[in-house]
Amino acid sequence: MKDSFQTAVILAGGKSSRMGFDKQFLTFNHTRIFDRNLACLKEEFEEIIVVTQKPTAYESYPVICVDDIEKNAGPLGGLHAGLMKSTSDMIFLIACDMPLVQLNYIRYMKAILKREICEICATKTKKGIEPFHGFYSKKLREKIEIAIAQGNRSLRVFTKSSNTYWIEEAVAKQMSPDLSMFYNVNTLEELRRIEQEIW
C-alpha cells in the first residue's frame, strides 16, 4: 500500500426491511449504486472490501468479499469484519445505500489523519453523528469485539466512546453544501426524491 489510508469498506448487509428488497442491488438513475460507488472509490483507494452475505454477486468486480465474524451485530459487526481483512491502518467506511460519495471530503479527512492521532474521523451535524463516510483504525478491532460482547452494537454510540476526531457541520458543508454525501436510502420513495432533487 502507498499509505495507511488505501482501503475502503462497503457494508452491503442489513435486512432492508423498509425497502422490501436487498439494498445492495439498488439502482440510482439507472445505474447500480454499488457500481457508482466503486468507480468513485477506485480513484482514491487501492483496496475495496465488501462486507456481504452474497459474495457471488460481486464475482465480476475487483473487490474482496468478507462476511461478518461477529454475527447479528449490525453495522458495528460489518466494520469489524472490514477492519479484520484490511491491509491499511485506517479504513474508509460507507454503506451500500449511500449513492453520493464525496471524494474531496475523503481527501480532506485523509489530510486530517496524517496530522492528528485518533481512532476515528467522523462528522457531527445538527441532526447528530454521521458514522458513515468516515475513517476507522484497525486498532479498534478488539474494542469492537468487547462492545459487541457487552451488547453494545450501535455504531454511533461506539464513535462517542472512542478517540474520535469530529469534523463540524460547517466544514462538511464546504464540500457538500446540502450534506447529501451522508444520505442513505431506506425506501423507494426516498430514492426517487434524491434522484429528482440532486440529479
DRENKOL-858139 format. One record per atom (N, C-alpha, C): x, y, z. Coordinates in steps of 0.2 Angstrom, whole numbers, plus 5000, padded with zeros to 4 digits. Example, Ala and Ser with C-alpha at 12.3 -4.5 7.8 and 13.67 -1.06 7.14 Angstrom:
% residues 2
506649725039;506249785039;506649845039;506449895035;506849955036;506450005039;
% end
This chain:
% residues 199
500449945000;500050005000;500450065000;500250114997;500650184996;500650215003;500050215006;500050245013;499550205017;499450235023;499050205028;498250205027;498050235022;497350255021;497050235014;497350175012;497150155005;496650095005;496250095010;495650045010;495050075011;494550055007;493850075008;493450015009;492950015014;492549965016;491749985014;491449945010;490749955009;490349905013;489849925017;489449875020;488849865016;488749805014;488249785010;487749725013;487649735019;487249685023;486649725025;486349705031;485749735033;485149705030;484549715034;483949675032;483549705027;483649775025;483249815020;482549805021;482349805027;481549785028;481149845026;481349905026;480949965024;480949965016;481449945013;481549945006;481149895003;481049835006;480649775003;481149734999;481749754997;482149704994;482949724996;483349684994;484049694996;484349764993;484549804998;484849874996;485449864992;485849814993;486449814989;486349804981;485749804979;485649794972;485249854970;485249914974;484849974972;485150004966;484750034962;485050074956;484850144958;485250194955;485250264956;485350294949;484750324946;484750344939;485050294935;484750234935;484850184931;485450144931;485850164936;486550134937;486550104945;486750044946;486850014952;487250064957;486950074963;487350124967;488050094968;488150024969;488749994970;489250014965;489050014959;489450024953;489650094953;489250144955;489450214955;489950224961;489850194966;490250204972;490950174971;490950114968;491550084966;492050124961;491750144956;492050184951;492350244955;491950274959;492250334963;492750324968;492650264972;493150254977;493850224974;493850194968;494450174965;494850234963;494650294963;495050344961;495450364967;495250344973;495650364979;495850304984;495650244982;495850184986;496050124982;496550094984;496850034981;496449974982;496249964988;495949904991;495149924993;494749884990;494049894991;493749824994;493449835000;493249775004;492449785004;492149725002;491349725003;491149675008;490849705013;490549655018;489849635016;489749575015;489149545012;489049475013;488449455013;488249385014;488149355007;488249395002;488149374995;488749384990;489249354992;489949364988;489849344981;489449304979;489349284972;489149344967;488749394971;488549454967;489149494965;489749484968;490249534966;490849494963;490749434960;491249394957;491649434951;491249474948;491549504942;491849574944;491849594950;492149654952;492849644956;493249694955;493949694958;493949714965;493549674969;493449684976;493649624980;493649634987;493749574991;493149574995;492849514996;492249504999;492349465006;492049495011;492049455018;491349455021;491249415025;490649415029;490749435036;490249445040;490349465047;490649405051;491149425055;491449375060;490949375066;490849445068;490349455074;489649455071;489249395072;488649395069;488049435072;487649455068;487049495071;487249555075;487749585073;487949645076;487949715072;487549705067;487349765063;488049805060;487949865059;488549905055;489149895059;489149885066;489749885070;490149815068;489749765067;489949705065;490249705059;489949745054;490249745047;490849785047;490949835051;491549875052;492149835055;491949795060;492449745062;492749695057;492249665053;492449625048;492949655043;492749725041;493149755036;493849775039;493849795045;494549805049;494949745049;494649685050;495049625051;495349605044;495049625039;495349605032;495749655029;495749715031;496049775028;496849765029;497149795024;497949795024;498149865026;497649915027;497849985029;497749995036;498050045039;498050055046;497350085047;497050125042;496450155043;495950135037;495350125038;494850115033;494350165032;494150185026;493550225025;492950185024;492450205028;491850165029;491250195025;490850155021;490250185018;489750125018;489150145017;488650095016;488350085009;488150025007;487950015000;487350064998;486950095002;486450135001;486550205001;487150225001;487350295001;487650314994;487250344989;487450354982;487850414981;488050454986;488350514984;489050524987;489550484985;490250484988;490550554986;490850584991;491150654990;491950644991;492350634985;493050624985;493450684989;493150744988;493550804991;493550794998;492950775001;492950765008;493350705011;493350655007;493850595009;494550625009;494750665004;495450685004;495550735010;495050775011;495150815017;495250775024;494850725024;494950685030;495650645030;495850625025;496550595024;497050645027;496950705025;497450755027;497450765034;496850765037;496750765045;497150715048;497050655045;497350595048;498050585048;498350625043;499050625043;499450675048;499050715051;499250755056;498950755063;498450715064;498050705070;498150635072;498250625079;498250555082;497450535084;497150495081;496450475083;496350405080;495750375083;495550315081;494950315075;494650375075;494050385071;494050455068;493850465062;493750535060;493050535057;492650565060;491950565058;491650645058;490950645057;490650715056;490050725061;490050785064;489450795068;489050855065;488450845064;487950895061;487450915067;487050955065;486450975069;486050915071;485950875066;485550815067;485850765071;486550765072;486850715076;487450685072;487750635074;488350605072;488250565065;488750575061;488750535055;489250485055;489150425057;489750375057;489950355050;489550355045;489750335039;490050395035;490450375030;490850425026;491350455031;491650405035;492150415040;492750365040;493250375043;493850335044;493850305051;494150235051;494150205057;494850165057;495150165063;495850125064;495750055065;496250015062;496249945064;496349925071;496649975075;496749965082;496049965086;495449975082;494849975086;494549895086;494849855083;494549785082;494449755089;494849755093;494749725100;494249765104;494249825103;493749865107;493049855104;492949845097;492349825095;492049755097;492549715097;492349645100;492149645107;492449685111;492249695118;491549735118;491449785114;490749815114;490249775112;490349735107;489849685105;489649635110;490149605113;490149555119;489649585124;489749655126;489349685131;488649705129;488549695122;487849705120;487749775117;488349815116;488349875114;488549875106;487949885102;488049865095;487949935090;487849985094;487750055090;488350085088;488450095081;489050125078;489150195081;488550235081;488550295084;488850305091;488550265095;488750255102;489550245102;489750195098;490450175098;490850235096;490650275092;491150335090;491150385096;490650385100;490750435106;491150405111;491250335111;491750315116;492450295114;492550325108;493250315105;493650385105;494250375103;494650435102;494450465095;493950505094;493650525088;493850595086;494050615080;494150675078;493550695075;493150745077;492550765075;492650825070;492350825064;492350875059;491650905060;491650975061;490951005062;490551015055;489951025056;489451035050;489751085045;489951145048;490051205044;490651185039;491151145042;491651125037;491451075032;491051025034;490750975029;490351015024;490051065026;489551095021;490051135015;490651145017;491051175012;491151135006;491151065007;491251015002;490550984999;490050985004;489450955002;488951005005;488751055002;488351105005;487651085008;487351035005;486751005007;486850945011;487450925013;487650865016;487350805013;487350805007;487050745003;487550685003;488150695005;488650645005;488450595011;488050615015;487850575021;487150545020;486850555014;486150525013;486250455012;485750415015;485650345014;484950335012;484850285008;484150265005;483850215009;483250225012;482950175016;482250145012;481950195008;481350175004;481450194997;481050164993;481050184986;480850264985;480350284989;480150354989;480750404991;481150384995;481750424997;482250424991;482350364988;482750354982;482550404976;481950404975;481650444969;481750514971;481650534977;481650604979;482350634978;482850594980;483550604980;483750614972;483550574968;483650574961;483350634958;482750654960;482450714957;482750784960;482950784966;483250844969;483950854967;484350804966;485050814966;485250804958;484950754955;485150744948;484550764943;
% end
